[in-house]
Amino acid sequence: MNAALTPAQLLASLEWRYATKAFDTRKLPDATWAALEESLRLTPSSFGLQPWKFIVVNDPALRAKLRPVSWNQSQVTDASHLVVFARRTEMTEADVNEFFNQIVSDRKIDASVIEPYRQMMLGGVVKGKDAAAQKDWAARQLYIALGQLMGAAAALAVDTCALEGIDPAAYTEILGLKGTGYEVVVACAVGYRSTEDKYASLKKVRFPAARVISRV
Amino acid sequence: MNAALTPAQLLASLEWRYATKAFDTRKLPDATWAALEESLRLTPSSFGLQPWKFIVVNDPALRAKLRPVSWNQSQVTDASHLVVFARRTEMTEADVNEFFNQIVSDRKIDASVIEPYRQMMLGGVVKGKDAAAQKDWAARQLYIALGQLMGAAAALAVDTCALEGIDPAAYTEILGLKGTGYEVVVACAVGYRSTEDKYASLKKVRFPAARVISRV
């Protein structure tokens, strides 16, 4: 494959990105949103298990309900799109089997050939992790999706703001996820920065490379 | 900013990406690696606190030592680059102050103006989280970096493989991080797929959109 971006273009898009505080109300073009939604679905995960659901909250009334349990952050109601990231609350053999069956069907291979992979997944995620470790593991996978989404959006000249300052239990309740085997971890607003957002022009603050990157 | 990628280019690069099992020994061009390293440094994090170090392991002898504590995965020794992601083991007021001082200095603002932000960070990350929650929080931030790195690499036509199947304690020991306040969480191999990698041509397995994305 040819590179879609040059190194300089990649850096320009990451420099342009910032945690957008004020969004305007412009909506993303359908093709742009569709690509970002598909980028969520294509996110890599541990063993490929995809222990997640992505809830795209379009209903203004629901967004208004979520805002007070998000420290009243305006991004929740104002951004073009709001994605809520939910994890599987526990991983069972049935979860592994669902993915396993999809591999068998998509790749048209004999189940016996990849049975060792099924055993590896069971050992690594179901039997090898207690309930707390499974939740931690699933949350980490969601943050791969979050990181990929923010980078992808920037390359499309779309703004984002990760929303960790939310009440996950209240989100889970409001979005009707209670009892479904999924619970909310984090959210991300996606859209276009307002010309009024004073944060847009502030210098990005990062530790120097020598402080955070070492070569050995 | 103009979009650096079209939606179709974004999707093509994410479809092209896969968890590379066999790397060839070609090295990335310097400018390509420099951009990916810089993309790590620019990764967004909670409050901007950057509770991390990225260790780029270039020494073949060190890579050889890491491979046996990585289930002997060949990516550890063969890929052009190996990045190890380490988190801060605990967050103290000094950590918050270091970042706070950098904001003051980079943005040339009066500390008193953003003192409420310092208090918010202290409340959210130092006082508001016990030791286990701080570690979990820091690990999640690293996974933002991991997700952004894999997506950015794909856009540069560079292959990656996230390596969760490593022994983090052994990595921490081998890389000399013990007692430094940082500990290894995950790693990622970066380079070019081998023409021999049979996984490159397998169909990507993902649950259908209707299974993982809901719109409400």
Interface residues (C-beta under 8 A of the other chain):
Chain A: M1 N2 A3 A4 L5 T6 P7 A8 Q9 L10 L11 A12 S13 L14 E15 W16 R17 A19 A31 T32 A34 A35 E37 E38 S39 L40 R41 L42 T43 P44 S46 G48 Q50 W52 K53 F54 I55 V56 V57 N58 D59 L62 F99 Q102 I103 D106 R107 G124 D136 A139 R140 Q141 Y143 I144 A145 L146 G147 Q148 L149 M150 G151 A152 A155 L156 A157 V158 A162 E164 G165 L175 G176 L202 K203 K204 V205 R206 F207 A209 V212 I213 S214 R215 V216
Chain B: M1 N2 A3 A4 L5 T6 P7 A8 Q9 L10 L11 A12 S13 L14 E15 W16 R17 A19 A31 T32 A34 A35 E37 E38 S39 L40 R41 L42 T43 P44 S46 G48 Q50 W52 K53 F54 I55 V56 V57 N58 D59 L62 F99 Q102 I103 D106 R107 G124 D136 A139 R140 Q141 Y143 I144 A145 L146 G147 Q148 L149 M150 G151 A152 A155 L156 A157 V158 A162 E164 G165 L175 G176 V186 L202 K203 K204 V205 R206 F207 A209 V212 I213 S214 R215 V216
